[in-house]
Amino acid sequence: MRLARLVPLLAVLLLVSWFSAHADEPLAPSPDALSSPSTDLNLDTGALPPKGPPRLESSLWQLVEAKQQAGVGGLSAEAERSGIPLYDAAVRVVVEAQPGQASAVAAAAASQGGVVETSYGDLVQVLAPVGSLEALSNADGVRFVREPTKYFPEVTGEGVGLVNANMWQAAGITGGSVKVAVLDGGFSGYSSLLGSELPSSVITQSFRADHDITGGGKVHGTAVAEIVHEVAPSAQMYLVNFETDPELGNAITWIVGQGVNVINFSMGCALCGPGNGTGFTNDLVSWAASNGAVWANAAGNEAGEHWAGDWYNPDGDRWHNFTFGDETNSVYLPAGRSIWVGLKWDDPWSSSCNDYDLCLVDSSLKLIGCTTNVQDCVNAHPVEQFTFAAPSSGLYRIAIYRYSATGVSHFHMYIDAPYPLQYVVAAGSLLIPADNPDAITVGAVPWSSPDTIEPFSSQGPTDDGRIKPDLVGPDRVSGATYGLSGFAGTSAASPHVAGAAALVKHAYPAYTPAQIKSFLEGRAVPLGAPAKDNIYGSGRLNLGSIPDADGDGVIDGWDNCPSTSNPGQPDRDRDGVGDICDNCPATSNHDQASHDGDRYGDACDADDDGDGFPDSEETARGSDPLNLTCYDASNGDSSDDSKVNDGCPPRGTAESSTQCDNALDDDGDTWVNDGCPVAGTISEGSTPEVCDGLDNDGDTAVDEGYPDSNPGGPKDCLDPLVDSDHDGRANATDADDDNDGFLDSIENWMGTDSLDACPDDPGDDAWPPDINNDGKVNSLDVARFKPIGSELGGSRAKDYKYDRRYDLNGDAKIDVLDLAKTKAYMGRTCGAGRARPI
């Protein structure tokens, strides 16, 4: 049987990720591994283990086989070798359900004796009997059954001064009113630090199945929280922990629901995504950022524990060559120490077709075992991983076997071991979600040598070619948890950035996560290349001087005149804008709106649009005091082209064709009409006030140059003698002057031309049913109703001419009655009588 071939048997850890953020000091390279001779495996590939069930992770299948072959004792031994916790012959698993099938999968798990602990989206977390795993993987709606994602930490004094946070704190910028969450694995010992190394009170929430905020005694989160508090001592702190990926989803959802402004995540996973900013974990990060949370993330400590390269097999024996003649990548292990190895390649993330296996041999080239997940183009991630505890000290060799694949795959290999790999590639060693474009990714420099990158600090680029990290921050700092200069790793660097982000949010409350990220990168101390690079990012975190552009001692974000010095911040109208820069200092106008751009705000400006007409006069005449710069009767868009008339000359002067859209000069005499007849009736051009929209004599008829206060007399443009539609009724008494079937009052409300003489310039002409102004009514006009079809029958009380134009019956609604009226004119052209067939 397969179990007998794997002695000792490898433990294939979870399929989708290994989360790590080592707090360990980097160890010296092992000469044994670095000088390891080239190795040609020459293994009998027929002796390699066969594949297990395609929808069950290899490590879990090995537990099933162990129990089948050796009973409870065999199961216990295999679980101990693989590091998989047992709970009375049950194991905690995550079932990846097909989209929308989570409830059905949970029911199937329960029917087979499993206990459903939690779920998130299509992930269902189950405590399942080992004997039920194969059947569970075959249940309807199941995509894959795997171990839960395991999250390991990335493993203050000195950093606060280095990043200049102490100066901001002295100025009162301490993170007050800002909420910061430390999202981590455990917070053991935090309660003893309350009121000293931590705030006097914190909010805690555990999403673990056992609700243990310590995470089984983990102190990593406590050390991270210490640094955040040192940088932003007044911030409201949330301590939130989790263990599995469904728990992570629920934790982030809760944090965002609390209105948290900054999240620190000093953790990372090697195999939970392709490395291009996508995948389950990255989706959660992007969602949090889109909801206003700054996400600070450790880059990872994998620069010396990572290899990357393309498939290379010059001898054609299906074993990858790390160099010519060497088919293994060696690592030295002391007796009793464990190694974790993970491999991923560049196949589609959930439908990998190229099937590789990851194997381990000892120094004598004896096969120890292989991880053999099935990549069958259906439900497979392109990953393999295992753990192994060394029975004796010596070299162990990692190998990649090509089970079934085509083309040239690109690999990333990660290890968690006390010594580095023989072949190391630092570039591209970022963990996930450090590859997220919305995260502030943080590498590490020692606080005592802050211009030198830590040799273990993970580097970019991402797999889609973006530069990461974004910043570097100090590590090897002191604290109550890890002691004097005891906290090394990007885990320590990231909370410095999280705390700094909280200070920026305190100083600039309206800043978005993207603005805070830009602020921090813009003030960083440049290191490395002249531009942002994949080692230092934009440089070392440095908050710089207090943000006080006008030098009055008031922080820009709190200054009511940030560009003008006003130490006392006087603000008589209490609108939040200081008197010295308030365009209406005695009248509240927080928005400082000034439509004409003068030094007076609309709130206290008698002529808001600067057209020479007081607001009170324009309002009385029915014009818009904010949008007009030309006084006419069309309320700002005399040509019906949806553009407000700007640059109009004062009344009594002529307009050029470039001013006011040459809007109402129907007869081409350079004078703006306002209901005046066309040329040949009463002359407009004899005096400077002919038909320019003025009624100086108050007789409700527009002046023709003889303001004589004679309502209805022969001297006004709207004279009873004028009969525009030649129907025998003068305009003064004709309710429909142009005989188009629409009352003058309705056309005036719509903004169409009540004296229409179509066809003429479409810009000046407007016949109500001719929606597109082409001189005829057809299906094109009916089609114009479609963009607002969802509003047919709805109230349309807006005062915009564009909206009114569709209201053909003048009832302040746009509905089927208007549409029917348009259809009634189908096949007609405009012009005298409005009855011409097309």
C-alpha positions, 0 to 999 in steps of 0.5 A: 500500500501507499502508506508503506512506501512513505516512511516516514510519511510527509504531511501535506499541509493545507492546499491554499496557503502557508502563513508565516512571519517569522520572528526568529533572528536570521541564522547563518547559512549552513556550509553543508547546504551551500556546498552540497554537490550536484545530484542526479536523482536516478529514482525509480519513478514507479516507486513514487506514491500514486495520487489519492482522491482528486477532491481530498487534500493529500495530507488528509488522504494519508490520515485516512489510509493510516487509519484504514491500515493501522487503526487508531494507533496508525492514525495518531502516529501519522497525525503527529508526523504531519502536525495535524491536530486530532480531536477524538479521531476527528480533524478540523477541515475546510470544505470549499463548496461550489458557488452557492452550495455552502448550506448543502455542503454543511448539511452533508458534513453534519449528516456524516457526523461532522460538526459545522463550526463556522463558515464564510462565503463558500468556505465551510469549517467542519470538525469531521471524523477522519473516516468520513473525509473521502465520502465528504469529498465526494458529496454533491456541491463539494469542490475540495476538502483541505486542512484549514489555512494555518497562519503563522506570525512574521517574526518599542521603543527605538522605532518611535524616534526614528520615524519622527513620531515623537515630534508629532506626539509632542504637537498633540497628534497622538491618534485620538479618535482613530481606531486601529485593529491588530489582526493576528494569531494571539495576544497572550499576556496583553492584559498585564500590559494594559495601562503601560505598554498598551492602552488602559482599555482595549476591545478584544474579539476572538474568531477562533473556534475556541474563542481563545484570544491568546491563540493558545498562548501566542505572544506575537500579536501582543508585541505588535500591539505594543509598537502600534501603541508606542507610535499612536498612544491615543488610538482606540485599539482593537485586538482581534485574532483568528486561526483559519481562513473562514475565521479570517473572513469573519474577523475582517467583516467584523472589524470593518463593521466597527468603523476601524480606520487602520488594520495591521496584519503582520502575517502572510501566506506563501501559497494562498494566491498566485502572487498578483494581488488576487485570491481569497485573502487579497479580496478581503484586503481590497474590500477592507480598503474600499470601506475606508481602512488603511491596511499595513502588511508585513512584506515577509521574511522570506528573502533567504527562504525562497527560490524561483525559476522556470521548469528546466530538465535538460536530461528529460528524466522528469526531475527538475534541474535547479542548475545543470546537473543538480536536481535537488535544492538542499537544506540542512536540518538539525535532529528533531527540527521540522521543515515546511516546504511549499511550491506553486506554479503559474497555472490558473489558480483554481483550474491547474492542468499541469501536475507536479509533485514535491518530494524529499530525499535524504543525504543518501538519496533515499526517497522519504516521500512526496506530496501528490495533490491532483491537478486535473484542470477541474478544481485544483490549485497549482500548489504542493506542500509538506512538513517533515521532522528530521530524525537526524542532523544532516542534509535533506534534498527537495525535488520537483517531479513532473507527473503530467505537464506541458510547456514551461512552468514558472515556480516559486518555492518557500521553506520554513526551516532553521537554515536557508536553501542551497539555491535562493532567489530573493526577488519575488519572495513577497508573501500574500497579501503583501502583493495587494495594490491597496495594502501598504507593504512594509519591509524591515531595516534594523533600527540601529542601522536604518539604511540597510535592508534586513537580509531576510526582508522579502522583496518584489516584484509581484507576479504581475510586475508591480513594485513592492514593498512600499516602505521599510520600517524599523525592526529589532526593537525593544518591548515588554514581550520580546525584550531588549532589541528582541523583536526582529522581522517585518512583523515589527516594521509593519506596526510602525507604519500602522501607527504612523497611518493613525497619526496621519488620520488624526491630523487629516481626518478626511484623508482616504487610505490612498491619500494616507499611503501617498502621504507616507510614501512621499515623506519617506527617506529615500534608500537604494535606487533613486526611484521606488524599488523592490527592496526599499520601496519608496524608502524608510518610514519618516513622518517628517516635520509637523504638517503646518504649512503656514507656520502658525503652530496649528496642524494643517488638518486642524487649521481653519486657514491652513495657507494663512497664518492665524494662530488664534484661529478666529472664526466669527461665523463659526463655519469652520473657516477662519476669518482671515481667509473666509469670503464671508467672515460674518455669514456662515458659509462652510463651502465658501461657494463663490460662483463668480469667483470674486472675493465675496462668497455667495452667502454675502454677495449681492450679485452671485454670478457677477453679471451686473444684475443684483440677485434680488432683481434676477430672482424677481424676474424669474432668472437664475442668480447663480448660473446666468451671466446674461439677462434673458428669459431663457434662464441660462440656456437660450439655445437649448444646447444644455450649456449655460450662457456665459460671457454675455454682454450687458443689456443694450449692447450686441452679442457676437456669435461666440457669446451666449451661443448667439442664442436668440438672434433669429433674424441675424441682426446681432440683437438678442430676441426675447419672443420678438418676431422675425425680420420683416415685422417690427425692426429690432435694430433701430436703437440699442435696446431693440428686442433685447429682453427688456421691459422698461415700461413695465407693460409686460411687452418687450421693448422695441426701443420705445418704452411708452408704457402702453400695454398692448400698444403698437410700439412693443414687440409683442404688439397686438398687431403682430400675428406670427402664425397668420391665423387672424389672431394677434400674438397678444391675444393668441394662446398659441402664437405659432399654431403648433398645437402647444399653448404659449404658456406650456412652451415657455415653461418647457423652454421651447420657442413659442414663435417657432418658424421651423425650419431654421437654425436647430440651435435656436429652434425648438418644436415640442414633439420634435425631441431631437430638433431635426424638423420632423417627428419620427421614431427617433424622437420616440427613442429619445424617451428611452434613457429616462424610461425608468422614470415614466410616470414618475414626478419630474419637478426639476427646473432643468429645461432638458427635463421639461422638454419631455413633458409635452402636456405640461403636467410636471410629469414625464409619463406615457401621456407625453409619449403618446403625444409625441406619437400623435405627431408622427409623420409631421414636419414643423413649420407654419400650420404644423400639418405637413406630412413627411 
